Amino acid sequence: MSTIRRQSIISSGIVYFGFALGGLNTLLFTKNFTPEQYGLTGIFQSLAYIMFPLAGLGMQAFIYKFYPYYHDNLPPKENDMMTWAFLISFIGFLIVISGGFFFKDFVVDRLGGKSPELVKYYYWIFPFGAGLTFYSLMETFAWHLKKVVLTSFFKEVQFRFFTFVLILLYITGILKSFDTFIRVYAFTYLLLALCLFTYLIVTRQLHFPFYRSRVSKKFFKKIVTLAGFVWSGQILLSISTYFAQIILAFVIGMRAVGIYTLALYVGGLVQAIQRSVNAATIGPLSRAWKDKDYGRINRIYQRSSINQLIFSSGMFVLIWINFTDGVLTFHLKSDYLLAKAAFFYVGLKFVVDMGTGVNTQIIGASTFWRFDFFTGVILAALTLPANYILAIKEGYVGPAMADLATFTLYNAIRCLFLYRKFGMQPFNLKTLYTLLLATFGYFVCHFLFDAYHGILWLVVRSVVFIGIFGMGTLLLRLSDDILPVWGTIKKRLGLAKIS
């Protein structure tokens, strides 16, 4: 667990630095772009995250599951895993582009009145999606090489830095129009993919032998079956996860998408550590399933649950008590005050998702990955109509409400499956203590400081909550992973004797 903990902590630091840069980008977006323009960048990301599993044809899961078999049985230069992953994903993306051309008239007909901005830049979504597709393949491969920190830097910091530069170029007038801005923005993920590709090639960790190895021949049928089921499940999960912004564009328009995009970004602060934990656990879980080390799997499951719950519940409350004051203090457009209601449901969805641990990674690395497909069907069958119905009834808040309900049920089913099948479950009394501690911290800050506004009270409110929640976490010994980190910090600060 020490390796997972170290990689998770370093990666989380990078992720939060990236979110700080993203916060600056968001501030600049909301001050210098219209909600419709800001919403368009959010739609680009949502559609790209739907596009990449479609184009990937299950290759990300193929790398995720079978890397240990290729690594253990082939020398690096004979490892043909990435050759097939790239080739098949390239074919998949050609199919996606063909589908995009075929359905363009349908999209224009449906969106022309509500979201003309998306219609205008329809074709520019495809290079954005292509970059994410190929970056994600190399990212999964790099996770197995224990390059979690590097991939976190590229995706969380470098991408936002590219965006920051584009925003500055737009504000200063070097990019003459938003039209130029969005066309350049469409290539940012391709540039990111090129950076990671160059690193892997230069360090001689990525090879492309053009023949079929004995491992590919031996596991061919299993690979095809895995890719087929997991591909379908990934598509359903991605559509369910990123459908909200798309349905808002169809039902209401890009202004609502812009408001919801801010809620999603702020909600992403609640979820941020999940990306690092997931990345750090993929390699160990794949190895543990291969070695049938169920004890290690259960330990990873339980620790990931409590660690993620501590971070997500604490971050949710910290944002919630400061949301309105933050919008007013930083003089964002008044439209963005409406994002608070959507954030409430988005943030709680992430708390639930993270509090249930790495169940997706555990199931995906096991021999029961077919279950991913069936739960994905359930999730999509509930999420898509619920998003549409509630978007009509409740406006921009509706999809967030729908996602909270459906993802709670989705995670409950997966947790029940792991408990019934393997006797694994992520919860204990510390789960309850964490939730009670976060609730207590909220009420203290609410009753003491809710009537006060301004930058000073943002700081005071935050410091008091962090003090209550942080000290409570340590005194209650909620996490076996946080205590060693706290011990290291005390030693570095000279607060404890070095034995």
VOGU-3710 file (C-alpha; in Angstrom, 3 decimals, decimal comma):
1> mstirrqsii> 0,000/0,000/0,000  2,951/2,397/0,547  3,552/2,614/-3,239  -0,113/3,312/-3,911  -0,175/5,866/-1,078  2,968/7,653/-2,306  1,815/7,808/-5,939  -1,681/8,880/-4,887  -0,377/11,680/-2,665  2,061/13,065/-5,239
11> ssgivyfgfa> -0,505/12,750/-8,022  -3,179/14,362/-5,859  -0,868/17,307/-5,239  -0,423/17,665/-8,990  -4,174/17,292/-9,548  -4,981/20,040/-7,062  -2,310/22,302/-8,550  -3,974/21,617/-11,889  -7,339/22,508/-10,422  -5,877/25,740/-9,054
21> lgglntllft> -4,744/26,573/-12,586  -8,146/25,439/-13,819  -9,736/27,756/-11,265  -7,807/30,657/-12,758  -8,960/29,548/-16,218  -12,551/29,364/-14,982  -12,289/32,853/-13,494  -10,962/34,191/-16,807  -13,602/32,271/-18,768  -16,484/33,581/-16,673
31> knftpeqygl> -15,199/37,163/-16,829  -14,179/37,376/-20,497  -16,441/34,903/-22,295  -20,207/34,620/-22,439  -21,908/31,681/-20,649  -22,663/30,293/-24,109  -18,992/30,356/-25,113  -17,879/28,839/-21,805  -20,573/26,188/-22,170  -19,225/25,303/-25,617
41> tgifqslayi> -15,839/24,350/-24,132  -17,702/22,171/-21,619  -19,650/20,476/-24,415  -16,387/19,793/-26,250  -15,091/17,913/-23,218  -18,330/15,986/-22,623  -18,558/14,850/-26,245  -14,855/13,933/-26,296  -15,315/11,727/-23,222  -18,158/9,963/-25,001
51> mfplaglgmq> -16,195/9,775/-28,245  -13,047/8,150/-26,863  -14,653/4,915/-25,566  -16,591/4,673/-28,829  -13,403/5,006/-30,870  -11,276/2,944/-28,491  -13,252/-0,254/-29,184  -12,334/-1,596/-25,733  -8,573/-1,149/-26,149  -8,162/0,781/-22,907
61> afiykfypyy> -9,655/-2,178/-21,009  -7,463/-4,548/-23,044  -4,328/-2,717/-21,829  -5,708/-2,449/-18,328  -6,437/-6,176/-17,999  -3,770/-7,922/-20,083  -0,649/-5,814/-19,497  0,702/-8,207/-16,802  0,450/-11,144/-19,221  2,332/-9,345/-21,991
71> hdnlppkend> 4,897/-7,955/-19,565  5,609/-11,331/-17,935  5,897/-13,311/-21,165  7,491/-10,987/-23,726  10,593/-8,775/-23,850  9,675/-5,090/-24,340  10,611/-4,941/-28,030  8,372/-7,939/-28,810  5,395/-6,607/-26,861  2,774/-5,972/-29,552
81> mmtwaflisf> 0,042/-4,798/-27,179  0,234/-1,115/-28,136  0,528/-1,909/-31,840  -2,917/-3,506/-31,768  -4,328/-0,903/-29,387  -3,332/1,985/-31,664  -4,351/0,257/-34,881  -7,792/-0,791/-33,669  -8,465/2,597/-32,035  -7,486/4,359/-35,262
91> igflivisgg> -10,006/2,231/-37,150  -12,549/2,948/-34,441  -12,040/6,666/-34,757  -12,542/6,511/-38,513  -15,888/4,849/-37,790  -16,759/7,604/-35,308  -15,935/10,311/-37,868  -18,087/8,536/-40,456  -20,945/8,416/-37,964  -20,440/12,099/-37,229
101> fffkdfvvdr> -20,836/13,001/-40,897  -23,875/10,738/-41,223  -25,730/12,209/-38,225  -24,813/15,859/-38,801  -28,175/16,799/-40,311  -29,965/15,262/-37,326  -27,820/17,244/-34,881  -28,273/20,492/-36,827  -32,034/19,949/-36,931  -32,232/19,341/-33,181
111> lggkspelvk> -29,746/21,979/-32,015  -30,094/24,735/-34,604  -32,575/26,742/-32,544  -31,329/26,024/-29,016  -27,539/25,824/-29,404  -26,339/27,381/-32,670  -22,774/27,652/-31,277  -22,437/23,854/-31,184  -23,765/23,525/-34,723  -21,253/26,099/-35,970
121> yyywifpfga> -18,253/24,266/-34,482  -19,565/20,732/-34,941  -16,610/19,364/-36,928  -14,015/20,809/-34,544  -15,128/18,393/-31,841  -13,483/15,499/-33,712  -9,800/16,529/-33,402  -10,472/17,244/-29,726  -11,931/13,734/-29,302  -9,114/12,137/-31,310
131> gltfyslmet> -6,515/13,650/-29,007  -8,292/12,369/-25,895  -8,680/8,905/-27,437  -4,999/8,365/-28,161  -3,838/10,097/-25,008  -6,046/7,787/-22,916  -4,519/4,677/-24,502  -0,991/5,798/-23,672  -2,077/6,987/-20,236  -3,380/3,515/-19,309
141> fawhlkkvvl> -0,151/1,959/-20,581  1,925/4,478/-18,601  0,010/3,651/-15,400  1,362/0,102/-15,626  4,844/1,568/-16,013  4,225/3,393/-12,699  4,216/6,761/-14,456  1,082/7,911/-12,626  2,695/11,184/-11,568  3,761/11,998/-15,133
151> tsffkevqfr> 0,344/11,293/-16,652  -1,327/13,296/-13,880  0,936/16,231/-14,720  0,157/16,067/-18,430  -3,607/15,734/-18,036  -4,227/17,919/-15,005  -1,594/20,644/-15,393  -0,311/20,687/-18,969  -3,786/20,646/-20,550  -4,933/23,509/-18,341
161> fftfvlilly> -1,714/25,402/-19,056  -2,363/25,124/-22,799  -5,885/26,426/-22,167  -4,554/29,258/-19,989  -2,188/30,365/-22,766  -5,053/30,356/-25,279  -7,229/32,436/-22,950  -4,439/34,994/-22,504  -3,917/35,146/-26,268  -7,646/35,773/-26,696
171> itgilksfdt> -7,862/38,425/-23,959  -4,819/40,301/-25,286  -6,213/40,250/-28,819  -3,498/38,082/-30,361  -6,241/35,602/-31,158  -8,580/37,996/-32,921  -11,864/36,195/-32,267  -13,561/33,422/-30,353  -13,786/31,596/-33,672  -9,972/31,381/-33,789
181> firvyaftyl> -9,798/30,490/-30,101  -12,106/27,475/-30,367  -10,412/26,153/-33,503  -7,015/26,167/-31,777  -8,570/24,797/-28,561  -9,774/21,783/-30,570  -6,155/20,595/-30,954  -5,059/20,833/-27,306  -5,551/17,124/-26,521  -3,703/16,130/-29,680
191> llalclftyl> -0,770/18,231/-28,492  -0,992/16,541/-25,086  -1,021/13,094/-26,727  2,049/14,060/-28,768  3,905/15,065/-25,576  3,234/11,718/-23,857  3,967/9,772/-27,056  7,313/11,557/-27,437  8,268/10,780/-23,831  7,458/7,070/-24,153
201> ivtrqlhfpf> 9,351/6,793/-27,446  12,421/8,728/-26,276  12,644/6,657/-23,059  12,241/3,476/-25,157  9,229/2,243/-23,232  6,845/2,145/-26,190  7,412/-0,246/-29,091  5,402/-1,169/-32,184  6,376/-4,622/-33,498  4,289/-5,423/-36,577
211> yrsrvskkff> 3,470/-9,069/-35,984  1,222/-11,070/-33,696  3,007/-12,344/-30,606  2,347/-15,672/-28,927  0,515/-13,860/-26,105  -1,858/-12,207/-28,581  -2,466/-15,580/-30,223  -3,015/-17,395/-26,913  -5,459/-14,860/-25,455  -7,089/-13,727/-28,700
221> kkivtlagfv> -10,590/-15,030/-27,911  -10,496/-13,710/-24,356  -9,268/-10,324/-25,579  -12,077/-10,066/-28,137  -14,696/-11,075/-25,558  -13,313/-8,665/-22,967  -13,046/-5,798/-25,436  -16,605/-6,374/-26,686  -18,274/-6,436/-23,288  -16,160/-3,743/-21,652
231> wsgqillsis> -16,392/-1,518/-24,727  -20,182/-1,643/-24,537  -20,090/-1,010/-20,800  -17,663/1,915/-21,156  -19,841/3,534/-23,798  -22,911/3,255/-21,592  -21,033/4,590/-18,562  -19,530/7,504/-20,509  -22,863/8,469/-22,038  -24,509/8,288/-18,623
241> tyfaqiilaf> -21,733/10,364/-17,030  -21,524/13,122/-19,643  -25,086/13,178/-20,952  -26,243/16,054/-18,735  -24,555/18,877/-20,669  -25,670/17,424/-23,984  -29,302/17,150/-22,921  -29,203/20,718/-21,582  -27,953/21,897/-24,977  -30,886/20,112/-26,626
251> vigmravgiy> -33,600/21,136/-24,165  -32,598/24,622/-22,932  -29,528/25,986/-24,715  -25,870/26,850/-24,253  -26,449/29,374/-21,450  -27,710/26,562/-19,221  -24,726/24,469/-20,318  -22,385/27,261/-19,244  -23,965/27,427/-15,768  -23,836/23,639/-15,449
261> tlalyvgglv> -20,210/23,587/-16,647  -19,219/25,794/-13,707  -21,052/23,433/-11,323  -19,192/20,494/-12,873  -15,817/22,198/-12,591  -16,347/23,058/-8,932  -17,714/19,557/-8,375  -14,517/18,261/-9,926  -12,646/19,623/-6,904  -14,607/17,136/-4,806
271> qaiqrsvnaa> -13,667/14,322/-7,197  -10,079/15,326/-7,956  -8,273/12,830/-5,722  -10,265/9,970/-7,276  -8,301/10,257/-10,501  -5,015/9,752/-8,671  -6,285/6,849/-6,565  -7,776/5,088/-9,588  -4,580/5,508/-11,584  -2,374/4,274/-8,720
281> tigplsrawk> -4,521/1,173/-8,042  -4,907/-0,119/-11,600  -1,510/-1,835/-11,801  -1,657/-3,425/-8,308  -5,247/-4,617/-8,822  -4,444/-6,219/-12,184  -1,470/-7,973/-10,594  -3,487/-9,028/-7,507  -6,226/-10,613/-9,634  -3,619/-12,431/-11,710
291> dkdygrinri> -2,014/-13,752/-8,491  -5,413/-14,387/-6,838  -4,380/-12,210/-3,897  -7,907/-11,455/-2,632  -6,673/-10,095/0,686  -4,745/-7,335/-1,049  -7,723/-6,508/-3,253  -9,954/-6,110/-0,202  -7,387/-3,914/1,557  -7,144/-1,653/-1,484
301> yqrssinqli> -10,956/-1,549/-1,647  -11,408/-0,520/1,986  -8,582/1,995/2,114  -9,606/3,617/-1,147  -13,128/4,022/0,224  -12,268/5,758/3,500  -9,469/7,888/2,002  -11,669/9,101/-0,842  -14,635/9,686/1,465  -12,525/11,838/3,801
311> fssgmfvliw> -11,300/14,024/0,945  -14,600/14,223/-0,941  -16,876/14,952/2,024  -14,448/17,537/3,404  -14,031/19,242/0,036  -17,796/19,190/-0,612  -18,577/21,015/2,628  -15,680/23,461/2,145  -17,004/24,466/-1,287  -20,653/24,522/-0,242
321> inftdgvltf> -20,121/26,943/2,663  -18,135/29,304/0,396  -19,906/29,006/-2,974  -22,082/32,133/-2,959  -19,397/34,235/-1,302  -16,881/33,047/-3,902  -19,028/34,103/-6,856  -19,724/37,525/-5,318  -16,196/38,169/-4,035  -14,554/37,397/-7,395
331> hlksdyllak> -17,232/39,357/-9,275  -18,336/36,555/-11,574  -21,369/37,146/-13,768  -24,553/36,903/-11,692  -25,735/33,993/-13,881  -23,216/31,761/-12,133  -24,934/32,099/-8,747  -27,467/29,671/-10,218  -24,737/27,001/-10,418  -24,836/26,488/-6,630
341> aaffyvglkf> -28,010/24,411/-6,745  -26,579/22,159/-9,469  -23,294/21,820/-7,559  -25,148/20,488/-4,506  -26,323/17,407/-6,418  -23,173/17,064/-8,525  -20,978/17,238/-5,424  -23,038/14,681/-3,513  -22,861/12,338/-6,503  -19,072/12,483/-6,358
351> vvdmgtgvnt> -19,079/11,915/-2,589  -21,168/8,761/-3,094  -19,052/7,585/-6,014  -15,770/8,064/-4,145  -17,066/6,754/-0,821  -17,835/3,400/-2,424  -14,160/2,902/-3,280  -12,512/1,616/-6,444  -15,282/-0,862/-7,251  -15,061/-0,054/-10,971
361> qiigastfwr> -11,344/-0,825/-11,100  -11,766/-4,025/-9,046  -14,520/-5,401/-11,264  -12,779/-4,267/-14,457  -9,574/-6,096/-13,533  -11,363/-9,311/-12,512  -12,781/-12,141/-14,600  -16,266/-10,708/-13,966  -15,878/-7,731/-16,286  -19,106/-8,807/-18,047
371> fdfftgvila> -20,809/-7,380/-15,000  -19,550/-3,938/-16,119  -21,716/-4,248/-19,205  -24,865/-5,255/-17,359  -24,559/-2,500/-14,740  -23,810/-0,046/-17,547  -27,075/-1,036/-19,234  -28,964/-0,427/-15,992  -27,272/2,930/-15,459  -27,951/4,158/-19,007
381> altlpanyil> -31,547/2,885/-18,950  -32,188/4,978/-15,835  -29,962/8,009/-16,438  -30,875/9,004/-19,990  -34,660/9,294/-19,544  -34,269/10,736/-16,036  -31,915/13,455/-17,354  -34,341/14,380/-20,125  -37,467/14,409/-17,953  -35,897/16,374/-15,101
391> aikegyvgpa> -34,190/18,828/-17,479  -37,660/19,720/-18,795  -39,212/19,911/-15,305  -36,365/21,372/-13,238  -34,165/23,125/-15,798  -30,372/23,065/-15,447  -30,658/21,467/-11,957  -32,648/18,477/-13,240  -29,807/16,430/-14,767  -27,741/16,853/-11,587
401> madlatftly> -30,628/15,511/-9,499  -31,039/12,585/-11,887  -27,325/11,746/-11,823  -27,203/11,705/-8,022  -30,071/9,198/-7,854  -28,931/6,909/-10,661  -25,219/6,821/-9,748  -26,112/6,067/-6,124  -28,110/3,045/-7,276  -25,347/2,062/-9,739
411> nairclflyr> -22,686/2,031/-7,025  -24,978/0,235/-4,596  -25,446/-2,611/-7,107  -21,708/-2,930/-7,674  -20,913/-2,905/-3,960  -23,555/-5,570/-3,362  -22,054/-7,692/-6,151  -18,569/-7,585/-4,629  -19,955/-8,390/-1,194  -22,048/-11,344/-2,389
421> kfgmqpfnlk> -19,346/-12,702/-4,704  -16,175/-12,196/-2,656  -17,281/-11,046/0,793  -15,661/-7,638/0,142  -17,252/-4,415/1,331  -15,678/-0,983/1,831  -17,558/0,372/4,851  -17,041/0,374/8,632  -17,735/2,674/11,584  -15,112/5,116/10,307
431> tlytlllatf> -17,364/5,742/7,297  -20,107/6,989/9,621  -17,669/9,019/11,741  -16,360/10,762/8,613  -19,838/11,809/7,496  -20,783/12,991/11,000  -17,542/14,966/11,299  -18,127/16,722/7,953  -21,726/17,517/8,953  -20,607/18,901/12,335
441> gyfvchflfd> -17,999/21,119/10,662  -20,643/22,434/8,257  -23,096/23,425/10,985  -20,387/25,144/13,063  -19,276/27,277/10,105  -22,827/27,918/8,929  -24,087/29,242/12,261  -20,933/31,243/13,043  -20,137/32,836/9,673  -23,099/32,599/7,273
451> ayhgilwlvv> -24,051/36,249/7,774  -20,569/37,546/6,857  -19,203/38,065/3,350  -15,972/39,048/1,647  -12,491/37,659/1,116  -11,668/37,758/4,845  -14,655/35,601/5,718  -13,862/33,190/2,898  -10,512/32,619/4,569  -11,883/32,475/8,126
461> rsvvfigifg> -14,686/30,090/7,185  -12,260/27,815/5,344  -9,611/27,794/8,096  -12,151/26,956/10,799  -13,684/24,110/8,815  -10,305/22,672/7,812  -9,199/22,867/11,441  -12,284/21,034/12,707  -12,279/18,417/9,964  -8,511/17,908/9,875
471> mgtlllrlsd> -8,054/17,568/13,620  -11,109/15,340/13,876  -9,721/13,050/11,173  -6,433/12,695/13,056  -7,921/12,312/16,546  -10,446/9,707/15,386  -7,705/7,950/13,370  -10,054/7,670/10,410  -7,396/6,604/7,888  -4,366/4,343/8,215
481> dilpvwgtik> -2,818/6,169/5,247  -3,255/9,733/6,485  -1,537/9,104/9,846  1,879/8,197/8,315  1,626/11,257/6,076  0,881/13,463/9,088  3,837/11,922/10,904  6,131/12,773/7,995  4,829/16,341/7,877  5,479/16,802/11,610
491> krlglakis> 9,043/15,549/11,195  9,681/17,874/8,260  8,359/20,817/10,269  10,351/19,851/13,345  7,199/19,180/15,369  8,215/15,674/16,323  11,456/14,042/17,338  13,141/12,028/14,597  13,903/8,606/16,029
//
